Amino acid sequence: MNNLCFKALIVEENPDGNFSASIKQKHIDELPQGDVIIKVAYSCLNYKDYLSFAGNKGITKKYPHTPGIDASGIVVSSQNSKFKEGDKVLVTGYDLGMNTSGAFAEYIRVPAEWIVPLPDNLTLKESMIYGTAGFTDALAIMKFQSIGITSNSGKILVTGATGAVGTLAISILKKLGYTIIASTGKPQMHDFLRKIGASEIISRSDVVDETGRPLLKRRWKAVIETVGGKTLDSVIRATDNSGAIAVIGNRTGDVFTTSIYPFILRGITLFGIETAETEMPQRLEIWQKLANEWKINDFESIYKEVSLNEIIPELEKMKDGTQAKKIIVNLER
């Protein structure tokens, strides 16, 4: 493989301080050190990928750089006995695509400790329809279940419902028998949200409360919250007794102010969900669930597939939130 060149998205910092991206040839020797080389079959888009693409130095410190925090593919070379040529594998999280050359490329090289063997009953494509977004949702749902929130406990609110995290959350919760309220600012997506499992749809404005009252009418038992800011504050104050909120995103703000009363009078729990450093035993458990008893019924409805050559416009859409559904990248097209 010493002479191998391959296609990759490369983001570069220009002399004026702006950033530009293009599809270029990359040499295998340009990949970072690692035990295993993987020929990437599929990747997918995440908000961290957009931030790296846009030149956010809090995500990626040095450029030129190839983003892409999720990958599935085939092992083509391994210096670790855990993996051999031909193994089907996936990688999500750790440092992939952040400061380690990522999956918007035909090849990656990573430490063996980052790699999950592809579970039986899951295809390479399906694993990337889930990606970090679905993995994050699964971890949030496990947190809910750990404190006794089951499908019989009450309604679950999903904010930012048409994004990748929201879409997959609804799909997994539906498979598990939960009753779901979807919150979105996109009326044109209501039929889609009902199709994938939402029983009720409310607008963003119907979630956010500006009155400042410390407690609101109890409207849901738990929340998968992807928006942040005023939305997070409002959903906390409207969560039922012994309920929970899983904080996953900060689309509208990374700071919020709320009342202590939902915590001391209703006993709610606030979970922060971080997945990149999830330890391998739990990581393997979650992927087994997603491949088996939690496997969603309808993958086809929830994603759009693009090639590497089509990825730049899709990343640009993430800036203003106009994208809907999960975007997967077929590196073999």
ABEGO torsion letter per residue (X at the ends): XAABBBBBBBBBBBAAGBBBBBBBBBBAAABBBEABBBBBABBBBBAAAAAAAAGBAAABABOBBBBGABBBEBBABBABAABBBGBBBBBBEEABGAABBBABBABBBBBAAABBBBBBGBBAAAAAAAEAAAAAAAAAAAAAAAAGBBAAAEBBBBBGAABAAAAAAAAAAAAAGBBBBBBBABAAAAAAAAAAGBABBBBAAAABBAAGBABBBBABABBBBAAEEAAAAAAAAABBBGBBBBBABAAAEABBBBBAAAAAAAGBBBBBBBAAABBAAAAAAAAAAAABAABBABAAAABBBBBAAAAAAAAAAAAAGABBEBBBBBAAX
